[in-house]
Amino acid sequence: MSGIFMMAAFAPFNLWLLAWLAPTGFIWAIYKTPSKKMAGIAGFLYGMAFWTTSVGWVKNVVFEYGNLPETVSFMLMLLLCLF
C-alpha cells in the first residue's frame, strides 16, 4: 500500500503530503520483519507497487506507437519495473 500511496503524491493526483507519509508504512514494515531477507522482499514489493503504478503510461506508448501487442507492451513495462 505504501508504494501506491507514494505514486499518488505525483501527477495527476498531486497529493504531495503522501510523499512524506507513504514511506513510514514501508519503514514500519521493514522494522517489523524478522530477517534481512524478508526486509529485502518488502523493499522489492514497495518498489514494484510504486513503479508499476507510476509508469503505466509506458505500456500505452509501446502499444500505440510501437505497434506491439498489448500483452507484449505490458511485459515490457514489467521488465522496466524490474530493472
PEDALIN-V250156 format. One line per field, one symbol per residue. phi: phi as a letter, one per 30 degrees, with the letter a starting at -180 (. if undefined). A space follows every 50 residues. Layout:
# PEDALIN-V250156
phi=???
This chain:
# PEDALIN-V250156
phi=.ddddddddcdcdhceddddceddddddddddddbddddddddddddddd ddddcdddedddddcchcddddddddddddddd
